[in-house]
Amino acid sequence: MDVVTLDAQAADNGLAMMLQGLLSENLVASDKKRRDFESMSSTFGIVAPDADVTVTLAFDGARCTIYDGLRHEPDLVITADSGKIPEMSLLSIRYGLPWLLDENGKNFVRALLKREIRIDGLFRMPPTPLWALKAGKAALDLVRLTRILSVNS
């Protein structure tokens, strides 16, 4: 049984299919990535407004289901043009974290500062203790997701 599955409605979504392929390939190739994957329990929304495409990645232990559209109130929502989303898999990983000091990392930071890439859900004012715990877990899972998707680790 596949650990990364597409919901029936996501079968026609190109972004969902790309993410399923990338996740599946990288999990087969690396025990470290598989361990990261098995520790994840967050839900991520990914939105590509230029292509009018939205997916939800729902992680639950050793499984991930990819849905068409935003579902299950995602913990974090990543919004970027369709060309920027695959570029995020080019981030290098050093010391277990995305490396932001090489060319790909600098381009990523530049895109964040220009708001070409947005990550919603990391900050909230005023913060509450429950939200802080949930956001902290989602942030850690986002680092894990970056490590899994990275083709440069």
C-alpha positions as CSV (number, residue, x, y, z in Angstrom):
1,M,0.0,0.0,0.0
2,D,1.3,3.4,-0.9
3,V,2.1,5.8,1.9
4,V,1.5,8.8,-0.3
5,T,-2.0,8.7,-1.8
6,L,-4.1,11.0,-4.0
7,D,-7.7,11.6,-3.1
8,A,-10.0,10.7,-6.0
9,Q,-10.7,14.3,-6.8
10,A,-6.9,15.2,-6.8
11,A,-6.2,12.7,-9.7
12,D,-6.6,15.5,-12.3
13,N,-4.6,18.1,-10.3
14,G,-1.1,18.4,-11.8
15,L,0.4,19.9,-8.6
16,A,-1.0,17.1,-6.5
17,M,0.5,14.5,-8.9
18,M,3.9,16.2,-9.0
19,L,4.0,16.3,-5.2
20,Q,2.9,12.7,-4.9
21,G,5.7,11.6,-7.3
22,L,8.4,13.7,-5.5
23,L,7.3,12.5,-2.1
24,S,7.1,8.9,-3.1
25,E,10.5,8.9,-4.9
26,N,12.3,10.6,-2.1
27,L,10.9,8.3,0.6
28,V,12.0,5.2,-1.3
29,A,15.5,6.7,-1.8
30,S,16.3,7.7,1.9
31,D,15.8,6.2,5.3
32,K,16.3,9.6,6.9
33,K,13.5,11.1,4.8
34,R,11.2,8.1,5.7
35,R,11.9,8.7,9.4
36,D,11.0,12.4,9.0
37,F,7.9,11.5,7.1
38,E,6.7,9.0,9.8
39,S,7.1,11.8,12.5
40,M,4.8,14.3,10.7
41,S,1.2,15.0,11.7
42,S,0.5,18.5,10.3
43,T,-1.7,19.6,7.4
44,F,-0.3,21.9,4.7
45,G,-2.1,23.8,2.1
46,I,-0.2,24.7,-1.1
47,V,-1.7,27.4,-3.3
48,A,-0.5,28.4,-6.8
49,P,-2.7,31.4,-7.7
50,D,-1.3,31.9,-11.2
51,A,-2.4,28.4,-12.2
52,D,-5.5,28.4,-10.0
53,V,-4.4,25.2,-8.3
54,T,-4.7,24.4,-4.6
55,V,-3.8,21.2,-2.8
56,T,-3.8,20.0,0.8
57,L,-1.2,17.6,2.2
58,A,-2.6,15.8,5.3
59,F,0.1,13.9,7.2
60,D,-0.9,11.3,9.7
61,G,2.0,9.3,11.1
62,A,3.3,7.1,8.3
63,R,0.7,8.3,5.7
64,C,0.0,11.3,3.6
65,T,-3.1,12.0,1.6
66,I,-3.1,14.7,-1.0
67,Y,-6.4,16.5,-1.6
68,D,-7.6,18.8,-4.3
69,G,-8.3,22.2,-2.8
70,L,-7.9,23.4,0.8
71,R,-9.3,20.9,3.3
72,H,-9.1,20.1,7.0
73,E,-8.1,23.7,8.0
74,P,-4.4,23.5,7.2
75,D,-1.9,24.3,9.9
76,L,0.2,26.2,7.4
77,V,-0.7,27.5,3.9
78,I,2.2,28.1,1.4
79,T,1.3,30.4,-1.4
80,A,3.6,30.8,-4.4
81,D,3.4,31.0,-8.2
82,S,3.5,27.6,-9.9
83,G,7.1,28.1,-11.0
84,K,8.3,28.9,-7.4
85,I,6.8,25.7,-5.8
86,P,9.2,23.2,-7.5
87,E,12.1,25.6,-6.9
88,M,11.6,25.0,-3.1
89,S,12.7,21.4,-3.6
90,L,16.1,22.8,-4.7
91,L,17.0,24.0,-1.2
92,S,20.1,22.3,0.1
93,I,19.9,20.8,3.6
94,R,22.8,21.2,6.0
95,Y,22.9,20.3,9.7
96,G,19.3,19.1,9.3
97,L,17.9,22.5,8.2
98,P,17.3,24.3,4.9
99,W,20.6,26.0,3.9
100,L,19.9,29.6,3.1
101,L,23.4,30.8,2.3
102,D,23.9,29.2,-1.1
103,E,22.3,30.6,-4.3
104,N,19.1,28.6,-4.0
105,G,18.7,29.5,-0.4
106,K,19.3,33.2,-1.1
107,N,16.7,33.1,-3.9
108,F,14.2,31.5,-1.5
109,V,14.8,34.2,1.2
110,R,14.5,36.9,-1.5
111,A,11.2,35.4,-2.7
112,L,9.9,35.4,0.9
113,L,10.9,39.0,1.5
114,K,9.3,40.1,-1.8
115,R,6.2,38.1,-0.8
116,E,6.5,35.9,-3.9
117,I,6.3,33.0,-1.5
118,R,4.1,33.3,1.6
119,I,3.8,31.0,4.5
120,D,0.6,31.7,6.5
121,G,0.0,30.3,9.9
122,L,3.4,30.7,11.5
123,F,2.5,34.0,13.3
124,R,-0.6,35.2,15.0
125,M,-1.3,38.2,17.2
126,P,-2.1,37.9,20.0
127,P,-0.6,34.4,20.4
128,T,-2.3,31.9,22.6
129,P,-0.6,28.9,24.3
130,L,-2.6,26.3,22.3
131,W,-1.9,28.1,19.0
132,A,1.8,28.4,19.9
133,L,2.1,24.7,20.4
134,K,0.3,23.9,17.2
135,A,2.3,26.5,15.2
136,G,5.6,25.1,16.7
137,K,4.7,21.6,15.6
138,A,3.7,22.8,12.2
139,A,6.9,24.7,11.8
140,L,8.9,21.6,12.7
141,D,6.9,19.6,10.3
142,L,7.6,22.2,7.6
143,V,11.3,21.7,8.1
144,R,10.8,18.0,7.8
145,L,8.7,18.4,4.7
146,T,11.5,20.6,3.2
147,R,14.1,17.9,4.0
148,I,11.9,15.2,2.4
149,L,11.2,17.3,-0.8
150,S,14.8,18.5,-1.2
151,V,16.6,16.9,-4.1
152,N,19.8,18.4,-2.8
153,S,20.2,16.5,0.5
